[in-house]
């Protein structure tokens, strides 16, 4: 098994921001009205994603 670590890009940041969990884990879901803000947060290097 190999592990490949890459810097988070916009496509994957957007996929993370759009991910939705079913209950009972749905408290992890991000607000769908704030997708762009979440993507920018993920892409900001200071946030270490």
VMD Tcl script that builds the backbone (N, CA, C; Angstrom):
set m [mol new atoms 147]
animate dup $m
set s [atomselect $m all]
$s set {name element resname resid chain x y z} {
  {N N UNK 1 A 0.854 -1.177 0.000}
  {CA C UNK 1 A 0.000 0.000 0.000}
  {C C UNK 1 A 0.895 1.233 0.000}
  {N N UNK 2 A 0.594 2.176 -0.875}
  {CA C UNK 2 A 1.386 3.395 -0.923}
  {C C UNK 2 A 0.518 4.578 -0.492}
  {N N UNK 3 A 1.173 5.590 -0.011}
  {CA C UNK 3 A 0.498 6.800 0.445}
  {C C UNK 3 A 1.030 7.962 -0.363}
  {N N UNK 4 A 0.135 8.730 -0.938}
  {CA C UNK 4 A 0.509 9.873 -1.759}
  {C C UNK 4 A -0.108 11.123 -1.146}
  {N N UNK 5 A 0.725 12.002 -0.614}
  {CA C UNK 5 A 0.256 13.232 0.012}
  {C C UNK 5 A 0.480 14.386 -0.948}
  {N N UNK 6 A -0.589 15.143 -1.178}
  {CA C UNK 6 A -0.518 16.280 -2.089}
  {C C UNK 6 A -1.156 17.489 -1.426}
  {N N UNK 7 A -0.769 18.660 -1.912}
  {CA C UNK 7 A -1.385 19.881 -1.430}
  {C C UNK 7 A -2.840 19.911 -1.895}
  {N N UNK 8 A -3.725 20.390 -1.039}
  {CA C UNK 8 A -5.138 20.473 -1.368}
  {C C UNK 8 A -5.345 21.502 -2.472}
  {N N UNK 9 A -6.021 21.089 -3.541}
  {CA C UNK 9 A -6.316 22.018 -4.633}
  {C C UNK 9 A -7.794 22.399 -4.588}
  {N N UNK 10 A -8.201 23.309 -5.466}
  {CA C UNK 10 A -9.567 23.828 -5.416}
  {C C UNK 10 A -10.606 22.749 -5.684}
  {N N UNK 11 A -10.325 21.842 -6.586}
  {CA C UNK 11 A -11.293 20.777 -6.896}
  {C C UNK 11 A -11.561 19.919 -5.657}
  {N N UNK 12 A -10.505 19.526 -4.967}
  {CA C UNK 12 A -10.680 18.694 -3.779}
  {C C UNK 12 A -11.214 19.488 -2.598}
  {N N UNK 13 A -10.850 20.764 -2.491}
  {CA C UNK 13 A -11.403 21.617 -1.428}
  {C C UNK 13 A -12.905 21.749 -1.598}
  {N N UNK 14 A -13.344 21.914 -2.838}
  {CA C UNK 14 A -14.776 22.031 -3.128}
  {C C UNK 14 A -15.489 20.705 -2.801}
  {N N UNK 15 A -14.861 19.593 -3.127}
  {CA C UNK 15 A -15.454 18.284 -2.804}
  {C C UNK 15 A -15.600 18.123 -1.291}
  {N N UNK 16 A -14.620 18.572 -0.539}
  {CA C UNK 16 A -14.704 18.503 0.930}
  {C C UNK 16 A -15.823 19.396 1.453}
  {N N UNK 17 A -15.935 20.604 0.892}
  {CA C UNK 17 A -16.956 21.558 1.348}
  {C C UNK 17 A -18.363 21.078 1.026}
  {N N UNK 18 A -18.520 20.295 -0.026}
  {CA C UNK 18 A -19.838 19.815 -0.439}
  {C C UNK 18 A -20.223 18.472 0.170}
  {N N UNK 19 A -19.297 17.814 0.859}
  {CA C UNK 19 A -19.560 16.503 1.434}
  {C C UNK 19 A -20.655 16.606 2.485}
  {N N UNK 20 A -21.574 15.643 2.502}
  {CA C UNK 20 A -22.643 15.624 3.499}
  {C C UNK 20 A -22.727 14.255 4.144}
  {N N UNK 21 A -22.780 14.278 5.454}
  {CA C UNK 21 A -22.954 13.065 6.235}
  {C C UNK 21 A -24.426 12.871 6.568}
  {N N UNK 22 A -24.828 11.626 6.676}
  {CA C UNK 22 A -26.164 11.293 7.156}
  {C C UNK 22 A -26.139 11.288 8.687}
  {N N UNK 23 A -27.311 11.434 9.298}
  {CA C UNK 23 A -27.417 11.352 10.757}
  {C C UNK 23 A -26.904 9.986 11.213}
  {N N UNK 24 A -26.266 9.896 12.292}
  {CA C UNK 24 A -26.081 10.876 13.350}
  {C C UNK 24 A -24.817 11.736 13.189}
  {N N UNK 25 A -24.101 11.598 12.093}
  {CA C UNK 25 A -22.862 12.350 11.907}
  {C C UNK 25 A -23.069 13.679 11.183}
  {N N UNK 26 A -24.314 14.050 10.939}
  {CA C UNK 26 A -24.597 15.243 10.148}
  {C C UNK 26 A -24.178 16.550 10.820}
  {N N UNK 27 A -23.778 16.507 12.081}
  {CA C UNK 27 A -23.260 17.725 12.712}
  {C C UNK 27 A -21.917 18.140 12.118}
  {N N UNK 28 A -21.272 17.238 11.353}
  {CA C UNK 28 A -20.026 17.571 10.661}
  {C C UNK 28 A -20.271 18.329 9.350}
  {N N UNK 29 A -21.492 18.343 8.854}
  {CA C UNK 29 A -21.793 18.989 7.579}
  {C C UNK 29 A -21.535 20.484 7.652}
  {N N UNK 30 A -20.953 21.024 6.581}
  {CA C UNK 30 A -20.728 22.456 6.489}
  {C C UNK 30 A -21.992 23.132 5.973}
  {N N UNK 31 A -22.156 24.395 6.307}
  {CA C UNK 31 A -23.314 25.165 5.878}
  {C C UNK 31 A -23.286 25.326 4.360}
  {N N UNK 32 A -24.336 24.887 3.678}
  {CA C UNK 32 A -24.369 24.942 2.215}
  {C C UNK 32 A -24.437 26.372 1.680}
  {N N UNK 33 A -24.793 27.332 2.521}
  {CA C UNK 33 A -24.812 28.741 2.105}
  {C C UNK 33 A -23.429 29.379 2.150}
  {N N UNK 34 A -22.446 28.651 2.664}
  {CA C UNK 34 A -21.101 29.204 2.842}
  {C C UNK 34 A -20.032 28.383 2.108}
  {N N UNK 35 A -20.415 27.752 1.005}
  {CA C UNK 35 A -19.482 26.879 0.279}
  {C C UNK 35 A -18.244 27.645 -0.171}
  {N N UNK 36 A -18.425 28.802 -0.782}
  {CA C UNK 36 A -17.267 29.556 -1.284}
  {C C UNK 36 A -16.339 29.981 -0.158}
  {N N UNK 37 A -16.895 30.409 0.965}
  {CA C UNK 37 A -16.065 30.785 2.107}
  {C C UNK 37 A -15.297 29.578 2.640}
  {N N UNK 38 A -15.953 28.423 2.668}
  {CA C UNK 38 A -15.285 27.214 3.147}
  {C C UNK 38 A -14.162 26.789 2.207}
  {N N UNK 39 A -14.396 26.878 0.903}
  {CA C UNK 39 A -13.357 26.523 -0.072}
  {C C UNK 39 A -12.153 27.444 0.114}
  {N N UNK 40 A -12.399 28.737 0.252}
  {CA C UNK 40 A -11.291 29.678 0.440}
  {C C UNK 40 A -10.559 29.408 1.747}
  {N N UNK 41 A -11.285 29.027 2.786}
  {CA C UNK 41 A -10.654 28.671 4.057}
  {C C UNK 41 A -9.741 27.459 3.882}
  {N N UNK 42 A -10.232 26.446 3.195}
  {CA C UNK 42 A -9.426 25.248 2.957}
  {C C UNK 42 A -8.163 25.571 2.151}
  {N N UNK 43 A -8.275 26.508 1.217}
  {CA C UNK 43 A -7.154 26.817 0.327}
  {C C UNK 43 A -6.148 27.794 0.927}
  {N N UNK 44 A -6.498 28.451 2.016}
  {CA C UNK 44 A -5.583 29.397 2.656}
  {C C UNK 44 A -4.438 28.608 3.310}
  {N N UNK 45 A -3.191 28.835 2.878}
  {CA C UNK 45 A -2.060 28.068 3.411}
  {C C UNK 45 A -1.882 28.198 4.921}
  {N N UNK 46 A -2.359 29.264 5.504}
  {CA C UNK 46 A -2.230 29.456 6.952}
  {C C UNK 46 A -3.083 28.468 7.742}
  {N N UNK 47 A -4.061 27.844 7.083}
  {CA C UNK 47 A -4.944 26.902 7.760}
  {C C UNK 47 A -4.456 25.453 7.665}
  {N N UNK 48 A -3.355 25.234 6.974}
  {CA C UNK 48 A -2.658 23.931 6.949}
  {C C UNK 48 A -3.484 22.756 6.446}
  {N N UNK 49 A -4.260 22.969 5.394}
  {CA C UNK 49 A -4.965 21.844 4.767}
  {C C UNK 49 A -4.166 21.368 3.578}
}
mol reanalyze $m
mol bondsrecalc $m
mol representation Tube
mol addrep $m
